[in-house]
């Protein structure tokens, strides 16, 4: 009966994961469907959606997933299976793309299956694939690793593998629906690398095929992420050396196949480098997979082989003919730490924003390191769920030092502690490494329970049960969303805001798209949702873009600021209230008390710059988030002060900020002979309900128009003039102004208009029976209006 217990454990693990993944997928799909009435499929678009948009709301605003979806859609649309540039960041030149391809190919394969089964456009299928790709990977790992453990290591080991892979936290949270990155695939490769070696060490004779397979798995992990794999591979080497020392003198005929491991790992690493980069993109970036790793791996395998052989014979004398090979191997290994030391800022293990987060879950802790997390008084249940898998090291150490432990088990135990110790040390540096600690803990538990006495098995089973219960509780999804009044998280609301804003900017940008200066995280969202170009994003691969953003927002001289904005081709500046990334960036290196560009924008709505124009945009209304706001500024040609202040008053009126409009309108009193200024004052009077003042202003404006004072009026001011005249009962004059406006109306001018001005112009054109000659301009104008205003036409 017990021999089949692993099957029950496996079935329970599969059902548990299927239930929580189904719930999470439903939530992502529900959030994505909100305010998505205009989503229209387009098989000819690279994204699968009309206008080249994207609609999938990525959980937790995970920008690496957004980049992965973008590049996979590019891959499927162009056939470029090895993209090396990301054009939407670091405008106008783009930036290098160093992420590895294996996961991107996997995502493309899942998308192709979705395209075949459901008939979705292939670009849209990538968004669907992002919901399923990682859960499928976890399922394959669960089935494969559990079956392997049952066959090679026994039913109890299979139970430990099944339960640990499904319920250990945060490991199981590395495979969430909608989080589509190579992190989970990297963890799978590292786990297989450790499990195969541990299994091989428990046998009475070398398992060359197992060590070869472990080398392949480690090489894939290195190909996917050098920063994630190298520390664990170093821990693997340390564990191998400890295993040889712990079992020295055991059997001269038993020498682990470390040379096979080193050769396989080096071959896969080198092959991955060539597949990614040969022949035109060979690089010397050491923070990703590089031939130097393959050289060091070969040397490491040779050193481990010879050290293990010496330990088995318990004779450590080095013969003269062995010195050349030993020295060459040692030099190959030593070259790696030297190269890593030469990485700029010694940033090989510096991590990124996501490495400071324990898991990509709502309200998951974010801290610079483990001690900072402890100082923040974390939830006891969450802390317990995180630490319990590491408790597996205690019985492993106890059995390792025991005198009755079988030599093969002792070797596997000593080895398994190497990667686990490396992961644990790094987990105190960055919270994300606790995921790797869990993977290593599974291998440690398997090694500990192999041919173990009954009492030790019960102890390890207790550790497993406690860790699984605590971890499973943390993995439970939030309650489903109500269809009528969904209770959204702050991150979900932010993503909905940024999707709507990105689509709005893209609609008004025209065929050349837009280049937006926005906070780094928001810039990633704009690139994803609206295919908008941006400057700075987070991550070491886009330091140039981040530097450009810093130069602009921290500039103290208006002339310098304008020159920089023009140099980088910025067309819009976006400052959302929920993302202060640009403000934080501007404080770096700026003297206290100084007023950099970003500070002036916040306090003046950009009106002090005659080359900036505020654009009226209202965020979708979400209960509980009424305090959110966004300032959108368009970079335009320089205008005279009267036009600048007139546009500001119109903007404030359309944004329903009448108190500020009252203050801004006082500046217009300095331009009594400017017709555009008089129009703006009339608009303010109408907005405040001052009918007497409005009638007075209309009479004055009409007299100006009758004597031809509107000849030099700018186009957007003429549209406002027509509205004011119509509201004031001057229909003949209003009709003439509407006729002049529609005669000049083209797609570019349509995109420049505010939503209110555009609606009023179309309404007046219909009211007066004036046809818009440019059919494309009219169609575009109608499409840019919200559905409720479109219905009123």
N, C-alpha and C positions, 0 to 999 in steps of 0.2 A: 504493500500500500504506500509506504513512504517513498518508494522509488518513483512513484508518479505524482508526488506532491508538487514537483516543479511545474507540472502541466497546469495544475490549479492556480499556482502562483502566477504563471504566465497569463492565463486567461483573466485572472483578476486584475493584473497590471494593464492588460489591453483594454478591458472594459473601463477601468478608471481613467486612463488617458483619453479614450474615445469620448467619454462623457464630458470631461472638462474642456477638451478641444472643441467639441460640438458647441458647447455653451459660449466659448470665446469667439468662435467663428460667427455665431449668430449675433453677438454684440457688435463685432466689427462691421458686419453687413448692415445691421440696423443703423449704426451711426453714419456709415457711408451713404445710406439712402436718404438721410435728412437733407432737405434743401437741395435735392438732386433731380428736380423735375425736368431740367433742361438737358440732362445727360442723354446723349444720342450716340449710338454706335456708328462707327465709320470704318469699314474694312480697309480703306485706302490710307488711313492714318497710321503712323508708326505706333501710336498709343492705343489704337483701336477705338478711340472716341473722337467725335467731331471736334474740330479745332485743335487737335493735338493736345487735348487736356488729359488730365488724370483725375480720377474720382475716389479711388480707394483711400480711406482715412487710415493711415498707418498708426497702429497703437503706440502710445507714449511718444508720439512725435519723433520716431526713431529715424534720424536722417540717414544712417548707413543703409537702411532698407530702401529708402527713397532712391538713393544712388544705385543700388542693386537693381531695382525695377527699371530705372531709366536706362542703364547700360544693357540690360537684358532685352528690352524692347528695341534698342538700337541694334543689338546683335541680330535679332530676328528680322528686322526691317532691312538691314543693309548686307547681311551675311558676313559682317566683320566679326569673326569669332574671337579675335584677340584685340579688343579696343584698348588704345593706349592714351586717349585724350578724353577729357571731359570739358566740352565746349561751354557749358552754361555757368561754370565757375571761373573766377579770376578773369573777368571780362577786361578787355575785349579779346585776349589771346587764348583763354582757356588754360587748363592745367593738366599735368601728367596724371595718368590713372595707373596706379601701381597695384590695385587689388588683383588677387589671383582669379583665374578663370574657372576652376572646377565647380565651384558652387554656382556660378552664373550658368554654366552648361547644364547643371542639374535643374535649375529653375526654368531654363528654356525647355528642357525635356518634359517637365511637368506641365508647362504651358502648352506644349505641342499635344500632349494627351488631352488636356482640357479642350483645346481647339478641335480635336478630332471627335471627342465624345459629345460636347455641347454645342459645337458650331460657332463659338464666340470668335470674333476677330482675334488674330494671334496676339496683337498688342494688348487687347483687353484681357486675353487669357493669362497674360503675365500677372495681372493684378489678382486674378482668381488663384493662380499658382502660388502666389505669395502667402495665401491663407493655408495652403496644404503642404508646401514643400518641406518645411521643418517637422511638422507632425509625422509625415511619412518617413522622414529620416529617422526619427526617434523610434517609430514602429519597427523599421527594418533593423535598427540596432538592437532593440529589445528581443525580437525574434531570433536574430542571428547569434547574439552573444549568449542568450539563455540556452539555445540548442547546443551551442559549442560547449558551454560549461557542463551541461547535462551529459554530453557524450565523453568529454575528456576529463572532467574533474568530479563528477558525481552529482546526485540529485540535490544535495544541500547547497553546493556551490551554485547550481542553477537557480535555486530559490533566492539566494542572496543577490544574484545578478538581476533577476526579474524585478524583485522588490526595490532594490537600490536604484536601478535605472528609471523606474517609474515614479518613485516617491521621494528620492533624496532632493533636498532643497539647498542651493538654488540650481542644481544640475538639471532637473526636469524642466525648469523655467527657461532653459536655453533653447527650447524647441517650440516656442509659442506660435500660434497661427497669426499671420500678418507681420511677424518679425522675420524677415528673409535676409539673413546674412550668413557668412561662412563660419561664424563662431561655433555653432552646433556641430557642423561637419568637422571642424578642427578638433573638438572634444571627442568625437567618435573615433577619429584616427589615433589620438593619444591614448584613449582607453584600450583600443585593440592592440596597440603597440605594447602596452604594459601587460595586458592579459595573456598575450601569446608568449611573451618571454617568461612570465611567472609560471605558466603551464609547462614550458620546456624545461625549466629548472627543477621541477618536481620529479621529472623522469630519471630513470637510471642510466640513460644514454643520451647523447646530444641529439636534439631535434632540429636538424638543420633547416628543414622546411618551415618550422615554426619561427625560427629566428629570421629567416628570409622574409616571411610574411610580416613579422614585426618591423623589420627594416622598411618594407614597402609602406606600411601604415605610418611610421614615423616620418618617412620621406614625403608622403602626402601632406601630413600635418605641417611640415616645414615649408612645403610649396604654398600651402594655404596661408600660413601666418608664421613668419620667422620669430616675431616677438612672443608669440604664444607657445611655439614649439621648442625653441632653443633652450629655455630654462628647464623644461621637463626632460628633454633629451640629455642635458647635462646631469639632471637628477637620475636618469636611467643609467648613465655611465657610472655615477657614484654608487648607485645601488648594485650594479654589476660588480664593481670592485669590492664592495662590502660583502656581497654574496660569496665571492671567491675567498675572501679572507675568513669569513665565518665558517667555511667548510674546508679549510686548507687541510691537505693530507687525506682527503676523503677517498679519492680514487684517481689514480694517475691516468686512467683511460677515459675519464669523464672531463672533458673541457667544453664548456658552452661554445656554441658556434657564433662567437662575437664577430669573427671576420665576415661571415655571411651576412650578419646584421649590418655591419658597417658598409659592406659592398652594396647591399640592396638599398639602404637608405641613401647612400651617396649617388647611386645610379638614378633613383627616382627624383632626388633633389635636382641633379644636373639636367635630367630629362625635362622636368618641369620648367626649369629656367629657359631651356632652349625652345620648348613648345610655346612659352609665353613671348619670347623676345627675339628669337632668331628669324631672319638675319638683321633686321633693320632697327631693332630697339634694344640692343645689348647695353646694359647699364652697370653702374658700380654702386648702386644704392644698397647698403648693407642692412637696412632695416626691413628688407624683404628678401625672399629667396635669392641666393647668390652662389656662384660656383665655389666660393671660399668655404661655404658650409659643407659641400660635398668633399672637398679636400680634407677638411678637419674631421669629418665623419669617418673617412677611410683610415686616417691616423688613429682615431679613437678606437675603432674596431680592432685594429692591430694591437694597440697597447693593451686593451682589455683581454684579448686572446692570450697574449704572452703572460700577462699578470696572472690570469686564471690558471694557465699551465704551470707556472711557478708555484702557485698556491697549492695545486693538487699534488705536486711532488714534494712540497714543503722545502724546496731548494731554490734560493733566490740569487744564486751566482749567475752573473751575466757573462756569457761566453763572448770572446772577441768577435766572432762572425755575426753576432746578434746586434752589436753596437750600431752599425750603419742604419739598420732598419728601425731600431728604437729611436735613434736621433732624428731620422727623417719623419717618423710618426709623431714624435714629440714636437718637432717644428711645425708640422701641419696643424696639430691641435693648438699650439701656442699662437699661430697666426690669427685665429678667430678672436680671442679676447683682445688682442692688440687692435684689430680692425674695429671691434665694437667700442673700444675706448676712443677711437678717432671719430665716431659718429658725432655730428654737431650737437653741442650742448649735452653730450653723453646721454642722448634721449632715447636709447634703444628700448628701455623699459619705462619711459615717461608716461605712457598710456594716453588716454584721451578722456573726453567727457563721460563716455559710457563705461570706462574702466573704473570709475569712482562710484558706480551704481551696482548694488548687489544683484539685481535682476531687473528685467524690463517689464515690470509690473506696476500697476497704479500704487502710488504711495511707497514704493520700494525705497529703502534708505539710500541716500547719496552722501558720501563723505570722502574726504581726501585720503583717509587710510582707516585701518581698523580701530586704532586708538581714538581717532576723532569720532567714529561712530559710537564707540562706547561712551565717550564724553557727552554725547547727545542723548543719553539715556534711552536706548532703543527698547522696543517691546520685548518683554521676556520670552514670549512664545516664539517670536521671530529669531531672536538671538539663539535660543535653544535649538530651533530647527536648523540653523546654520552651523552650529558647532557640533551637534551630535554625530554626524558622519565621521568627523575627525577623531571621535572617541575610539574608532576602530584601531587607531595606532597603539592604544594602551595594551589590549590583549595580544597584539602582534609583537610588541616589544617583550612582553612577559614570556611569550612562547619562544621568542628568538633566543633569549638568554637561558632558557630551560635546558637542562642536561639531557633530557630524554627525547628531545625533538629529533625527528627523522632528518638526516643530512639534506635530502632533497627538499623537504619542506623548509628547513632552516635557510637553505639557499634562496628559495622563492620569497620567504619572509624578508630576508635581508635586502633582496633586490627591490621588493615592492615598497619598502620604506624610503628608498631613494627618491623616486618621483613624488611620493606623498610629501616628504619633507621639503622638497623644492617648491611644490605648490603651496604648502602651508606657509613657508617663509614669505612668499610673494603675496599671499592673501592678506598678510598684515600690512603690506605696502599698498595694494589696491584691492577693493572689495570684489571685483569681478573674478579674481583667482579662486574664490571659494567654490566656483563651479568646477574647476579642475581638481580641487581638493576632493570633491565628491566622487569624481571619476576615479581618482587614485584610491579613495577609500574602498570602492567596490573591489578593486584588485587586491587590496590589503585584506579585506574580509574573506575573499576567496582563498587566498594563500593561508590565512590563519586557520580556516576550518578544514583544510585539506588534511585528511588522516588525523584529525584532532580528537583528543579524548572527549567524552560526552559532556563533562562539566564545562569545558571551554566552548563547545558548540552552543550550549545553553547561554553562556555569557555573550557570545557574539550574536546569537539570535535575539537576545534582549536589546543589545545595541541597535541591531537592525530594526526591530519593531519600534523602539522609541524614536529613532531617526525617521522612519517611514511615517509614523503617525503625526509627528510634529511637522515634517516636511509636507505631507499630504494636506494638512490643514492650511498651510500657507499657499498651496497650489490651487485651492478651490477658487473657482471664478466668482466674480461679483454677481449679484442677482441680475436677472434679465431686465432689459429696459422695457418700460411701459410704452405702448405704441402711441398713446395720446399725449402723455407728458413724460418723456424720457428724462431720467435724472442722470445728467452727463457729468463726467469729471472735468476739472479745469483744463486738462490737457486735450480732451476731446473737443471742448468748446473752442479752444485755441486753434486746433487743426481745422475745424469748420470755418472759423473766421478767416484763416489764411488761405484755405481753398477758395472761398468766395472772393476774397480780395485778389488773389492771383488770377482767377478767371476774369475778373473785372478789368484789371490792368492789361491782361493779354488782349481782351476785346478792344480796348481803347488804344492799344499800341500799334496796330496795323501789321502789315505783312513783314516788316523788319523786326518785329517783336520789340521788347523793351530791355533796357539795362538798368537794374534797380539797385540802389544803395539802401540796404536794410540791415538789421542786426544779423549776425552770422547764421544763427539757427533758422530764423525766418527766411533768409536768403535761400537756404536749402529747400524749404517748403515751396517757395516761389518757383524755383527751378523744376521741382517735381510736379506741382499741380498745374502750373501755367506755362512751362517751357520758357521761363523768363531768365535772361542772363543776370548774373550778379557778380559781386566782387568777393568779399571775404566769407569763408565758411570755416567751420572748425576742423581741426586735423592738420597734421604736419605736411600733408601733400599740397595744401593751399596756403602756405605761409605768405606767398606773394600777394594773393588777394586780400588776406587779412591785413597785411602791411599797407596796401592801398586804401582800405577802409579807414585804417587808423590815421593815415596822412590827411584824409579829407575831413573826418569828423573832429580832429584835434587842431586843424588849421586855425590860426588866429588872424590872418589877413584876408579880407574878402577877395582881393584880386587873386591871391594864391589859391583860395578855395575854388573859385570859378575856373581857373586854369586846370586844376586837378580834376574837377568834375568833367570838363570837356576832354581832357586827356584820356580818361577811362570810359568815355562815351556814355556817362550816366544820363538817363532820360527821366527817371523818377526817383524820388527819395521817400522812403516809407518809414515812419516812426510809430510802431504800435505800442500801446500802453503796457501790454503784457510781456514785452520783451525789451529789456533795457541793455541789450548787448552792446549797442553802439555807445551808449553813455558810459558803460563800464570800460569800453575800449579807449574812449577819449581821455579817461583819467590817468592812463599810463603815460607818465613822462610829462604831464601838463602841470605847471605850477599852480598851487592853490590860489584861488582868486581870479585866475584867468578866465576869459569867456570864449571858449573855442566855438567852432561852427555849430556843433550839435546843441550847445547850450543856447545859442541865439535862436536857433530854429524852434526850440521848445517854448521860448518866451515871446516869440513874435509871429509864430505861424509862417515864418519865412518872408514876411512882407518887407523887411529891410533890404532884401536882395531883389533888385529889379529884374533878375533873370530867373526867378522862381515864381511859380503860380500855384496856390493851394487848390486842390481838387476836392469837391464835395463828394464824400463817400460815407454812407451810413452802414454800420455793421448790422448784420441780422440780429433781431431781438431774441435774446435767450434769457429766460427768467433766472435771476440770481447773478447775472453777469452784466448788469446795467452800467457798471463803472468803466467798462472797457471802451476804448476809443482808439482811433488811428488818425495820424496826420499824413496825408499824401500830397506831395509836392511835385509838380512837373517842371522840368528844366526847359525853359523857353527862351525866345529871343528877348533881349533887353527892351523894356517898355518904359514910358515916361511915368513919373510918380502918380499922376492922376489915374492912369489906367491901372497901375499896381494897386492903389488903394480902392479903386472901384471894384476890381475883381475880389479883393479881400472882403469888402462889405457884402457882396453877393454870396461869397462862400460862407460867411458866417450866418447869413440869413437862411441859406439852404440847409445849413447844419443845425438850425434852430438855436443858435447861440446869440440871442438878441441883445443880451447885456453887453457882450463884447462887440457886437455890431454897432451899438450906440457909441462906444468909445471910438471905434474905427471910422465911423461916419464923420466925426469931427474933423478928421484930416481932410475930408473932401471939401470942407468949407473954404479951404485955401485955394480952390480952383473954381471960382464962380462962373468963369466963362467956358469951362470945359463941359461939353454936352454929355460925355460919358459919366462924369462925376455927378451931374444933375440927375441922370437916369438912376444911378445907384442910390442917391438920396431919396428919390421917389420910391424906389423899391423898399427902402427901409421904412419909409412912412407907411406904405401899404402893409408891410409885415407887422408893424406895431399897431395897426388899426387906426392910425391918425388920418382919417379920410379928408379932413379939411386941408391939412398940409399936403396930402397927396394930390388933391385937385389943384391946389396952387402950383405945385411942382409940374403937373402935367400941362397946365396952361403955359407955363414958362418954357417947357421943353417943346411944345407944339409951335410956339412963336420962333424958337431957334430953328426948328426944322423947316418952317415955311420960308425962311430967308437963306436956306441952303447950308446951315452950319453943320450938317451931317456928312458933308462931302468927304472929309478926312477921317471919319469915324472908323475904327477898326471893326473887323467883321463880327467878332463876338459881342462887342458893345452895340452893334446895330441890331443884333438879335434881341438883346435886352431892351433896346429902344422900342422895337416893335411890340413887345409884350406890355411895356408900360403904357404906350399909346392905346393899345387895345383895352387894357384895364381901365384907362381913363376916358373911354368913350370916343376917342379920336380914330374912328374906324377907317376913314379914308387915308389918313396919314399912316395908320398901322398897316393897311393893305399894301401901300407903296413900299414900306420898309420890308414887309414879308416877301414881296416880289423881288426886291433887290437881294435879300438873303438867299432865297432858294435858287436864284439865278447863279449865284457863286458857290452854292453848296456842293461840296465834293466829299469823298470818303475821309480825307485828311481833316477837313473842318468838322465833320460829324464827330470824329474821335476826340477832338479838342473841346467839345461842348460838355457842360455839366449835364447831369441827368434832368434837372429842372428846366434848364434853357432848351434842351433838345425836345422835351415833351411839349413845352409851350409853343415852340416854333412849329412842330408838326400839327399841333392842335389848331393854331391860327391858320396854317396853310389849308387845312381841311375846312375850317370855318369860312375862309374867304374864297374857297374853290381855286386855290392857286396850286398848280401842278409842279412837282419837283422834277426838273428836266433829267437829272441824273438818276436813273432807276436803281443803280447799285448803291448810290448814296442814300436813297430813300429806304431801300431794304435794310441797309446797315443801320440806319437811324432807328428803325422800328425794332430791330433785333437787340439793340443796346438798351432799350427801355425795360425796366422790370415788368413782369407779367401783369401786375395790377394797373400800371400806367398804360400798358399796351391795350388792355381791355377798354380803357376810357377813351381811346382814340376812335 
